[in-house]
Amino acid sequence: MRKGKQTWEFENEPAIIATGVTGGPFEARGRLAEDFDILHDDLWIKEQSYEKAHQRLIEEAVQAALEKAGLRKEDIHFFIAGDLINQLSPTNFAARTYGIPYFGIFSACATSMEGLALAANILNHGNAEYIVTGAASHNGAVERQFRYPTEYGGQKPPTAQWTVTGAGFAVLSSKRANYPNEPVVSRATIGKVIDMGMNDPFNMGGAMAPAAAETIFAHFQDTGLDPAYYDLIVTGDLGKIGRSTALELLEKKGIKLTEKQFQDCGLLIYREDQPVQAGASGAASSATVIYGHLLKLMKKGAIQRMLCVATGALLSPLTVQQKETIPCIAHAVAIEMKPGRMH
């Protein structure tokens, strides 16, 4: 059911029954390496192009999730996913490989939670039994499209972020009673496009922060929940600059969050000594950290309730050349542990 203006509540609580997370060599040296299912030692991943490597990351993540769920591709009713490359080419080709009815979606780096929200809504209303959803990005492919090929060795400003090479996918089920000890999707707030006039493609965090703050504020306004309800509120890839800006904007809106409660996937995935400037970015930033690291913490009991706010900059290489500003969006999804609850 809809709650307020832009929030869905899922009374049937679709369960996240399995996840698959893949990454590249830089992620293998990162802080969360042990939370990936598959890590590769080179960006090419034994393929002939970065885009094909991107596709392979998706296929491997989906396969890992299916195997952990004990399901075949024929058991899945819908595949909901996207990436950052023109026309979603890597995801489209991965969808071709699996042959599952497919929704290709794009909210830039907010795609992971857009997919999770849509999957939960479909399952909640009985329109599927199993759905696979997720998002992916590849440093070599994305940097070449949106900025400069990494082979150029161009110097980046301190506000720039490092695109994650990886894919994070989840299998969701409407059969909540069959999975009483798995995390559930309880609600989702769909963001609206916010454009504060920024036009620097090397400062995505600063551009996306207002969208993140707007969606978080809308979530609490719609639901009536106190921010303390969540053990963790985590954004997708605001990085150092965006995270601090979002905290300030939220405080102005009357929402005070502690440093521990408000975190960012783009600041969690890499080590401090890795040269990532302001942090990580990319559609895989939220997808890998949430479906890998954070869900593992939930299953260990370290987190009971978290609000995952994936953030996206809706620019293109062409709009940057045309001196357009950067419209941004954020989608929020609440994931909770409710062990033993049966429907």
N, C-alpha and C positions, 0 to 999 in steps of 0.2 A: 504494500500500500504506500501511497505517497504521504510524506510527512512534511508539512510546511510547503514551501514553494519549489524546492529543488532536491529534496532528499527522498530516497526510497527506503522503506523498512521491510526486511525480508522475514516475515513471520515463520516461514518454513525452514529458514536457516540452512541454505545449501552448504554442504561440507566440502572443504578442500582435502581430498583424500590422498593426493600424491603430488609431488613436484619433481621437475627435472631442471638442472642448472648447469650450463656449460660456460667455459671461458677460455681466454687466450693466455699467452705467456706473461703479460704484464699482470694479469689477475692472479696467475700462479705465484707471483712474488708478493701479492698483496696480503692484507691483514686477514682476509676471510677465505683464503685458499682452501682450507679444509671443508668449507661448506659447499663447494662445487662438486657435482657428480663427475664431470669430465673436464680436464684442463689440457690444453694443447701447448706444445713447446715452440710453435712459430705461428705468425699471423696468417700464413698461407693455408695452413691446415691441410696440406697436401692437395690443394686445389690450384687451378690455373689463374684465378682472379680473387681479389678480396670479396667481391660480391658472391662468388660461389662458396667461398669460405663462410661468409655470412649465412648463406642458406644452410650449410652443413651444421652450423651451430644450432640453428632452429630445429633441424631434423633430429639431431642427437638429443636435444633437451626434451623434445616431445616423446621420443622413444624411451628415454630414461623414466619420464613420468608415467607413461603407459605401463612399462614393466613393473614399476613399483606399485601401481594400482592393480596389477593383475588383469589388465584389460587389453583387448586388441583394438586396432583402429576401427574395426567394424562395429565395436560397441559404442563408439563416440557419435553423438548426434550432430554436434556442431564444433567447428574449429574457428575461434575468434582471435585474431592476432594482427600485428603490424610491426613496421620498422620505420627507419628514417630515409631510406633510399627512394629515389623517384619511382612512383607508381607501386611502391611496396614490393619491388621485384623479388628480393630474397624470400619474403614470406609467401608471395604468390607461387613461387617455384616449390617451396616446401609444402604448400597446400596441394600442389599437383602431385607431389610424391605420395602424400597420405590419402588423397581422394576422399576426404571428409567434407561434408557440406560446410561452406566457408564464408565467414564474414571478414573481409579485409578492412581494417580500421586504422585511422591516423589521428593521433593527438600529439604528435612528436614524442617527447620523452614522457608524456602523460599517458601513453598508449596502454601501458600495463594495467593501470587501474581502470581505464575506460573499458578494457576487455573484461576485467573481473566484475565490474558493475553490471555490464550487459549480460554476462554469463549468469550471474546470480539472479538477475531479474527474470531471465528466461526459465531458469530452473525453479525459481520460487513459484511460478505460475503454472508449473506442470507441463511446460512445452518441450522438455527434454529430460533425459535421465542422467546423461553424462556429457560434459562439455570440456574441451581443452582450450585454454586461453593463455596468452603470454605476449612477450615482446622481446626484441633483440636489437643489437647494434654491433658494428664492427669498426674499430678505430680507423683502419686504413681506408675503408669504403666511405665512411661518413666524413672524415676530415677532407678527403679529396673532393667530395661533393659540396660541402658547406664552407670550407675555408681554403686550405692549400694542401696539395699532396704532401704527406710527411717526408717524402724523399727530398723535397725542396729544403728542408731544414730551417724553415722560417721561424724567426724568434716570435714568441707569443707574449702578450702582456700579462701581468700578475692576475688579472681578472679572468683569464681564459681557463677552461677546464679540459680534462682529458676524457675523450670518448671511450667508454667501456666496450671491450670486445667480449661479447657474451650473449647468452639467451636464458631467459627464465620462463618456465611454463608450469601450469598447474592443471590437474584434473579435478573437476568439481562434480559432485553428485547431488541429485535431488533426494536420494534415499538416505536422509539424515539418520534414520533409525538403524541403518546398517553400519554406520560409522560414528558411534556415540562418543568416541574419544578423539575425534579429529577436529581441528579448528573450523569455525563456521563463519560465513559472511553474514553479518547482521544488518548492515545498512550501508547506503552509499549516497554521497552528495555529488551531483553532477555540476561541474564548474561552468562558468560563462567566460567568454573571451574578454580579457582585460588588456588594454594598451595604454601605457603611461608615457608614450612618446619616445622611448629609448630606441636607438638604431645601431647600437654597437654589437655586432655578432660575436665579439670576443668577451661580452659580459652578459651571458645568458642568465646567470644567477640573479643579478640585479634586475633584469627585465622580468623574470618570472616571479619574484618575491611578492609583488602585489596580488597576483592571481592566487598564489598559495594562501595568503592571508585572507583574501575575499572568500575562498571556498571553505576554509576552516571556520571563519566567522559564520558563514551561512549554515554550516553543519550544526553548530551549537544553537544558532537561532532557530533552526527548523526542528531540532530534536528536543530542545530544552535541557539537554544534558549539561552537567558541569564539566569543565575541562579536566578536572581531577578524575573523572570517570575512567579515562584512558591512562594506562601505565606508560604508554609511549605514543607520541605523535611524530611520525617520521615523514619527511618530504623526500622527493625523488632525487633531485640533483641541483639544489640551490647553491651548494658549495659554501665557502666561507662568507662571501659577500652577501649572497642571497639569504642565507640562514639568519645572519644578524639583522638584515633589513626586515625580514619577515617577522622576527621577534619584536622589533620596534613598532611595526605596523599593527601587529596584534595587540600590543599593549595599549596603543592609541584607541583601539576598538574595545578596550576593557577586558581583554583576555591575556592574563599573565601566565606564562609557562616557564618552568624552570629549565635550566640548561640541560639537565639530565632527561627531562621529559620530552623535550623538543630536539630531535636529532635529524640528521640528513644522510641518506644513503650514499651520496656523493662524498661525504666525509668519513664514512665507515669503511669503505671497500679497500682503500689503499693505505699503505704505511706512510708515516710522516716523511720518511726519507726518499719516497718516490717523487719524481719531478712532475707533479700534476697541477702546479700553480694553485688555483682556488679550489680544486677538488675534482671529482669525477662528474661526467655527464653522459648523455646517451639514453636511449630507450631501455637498454639493459641495466642501467644503474639501479633503478628501483626494482626491476624484474628479478635480477640476480640476488640482490641483498634481501628483499622481502621473501621470495620463494626459497631462498637458500638459508641464509643466516638467521633472519628474524623468526621464521616459522619453526626452525630448530629450537630457538630459545623458548618459543611458546610451548612446544611439546615437552620441554624440560621443566616447565613451570616457572620460568623466569619472567614471563610476560603473560598476563591474562587477557588484556584488552589492548589493542592498538589501532590507531587511525592512520592509514597509509595514504599519503597525499602526493600522488605523482604529478610532476610539474612539466609543462611543455611549452616551448617557444615555437609558434606557428609561422615561422619565416621560411623562405626558400632562397636559393642562390639568386634567382631572378629578382625577387623583391628587394634583396640587399643591394643589388646593382642599380635598381630603380630608386634607391634612397628612401624606401618605405620604412616606417617604424615597425616594431616587432610586437604583434599581438600574441598574447600568452594565455594559457589555460591550466587549470589544476582540477583533478578529480580525486575525491576522497572516498576510501572504502574502509569500513570498520571490520576487523577480523577479531574474533573472540574465541577463547577456550571455554566450552561449557560441557565438561565431561559428564557422561552418564545421562544427559538429558535425552529423552526419547519422544518421538512424535507418532 
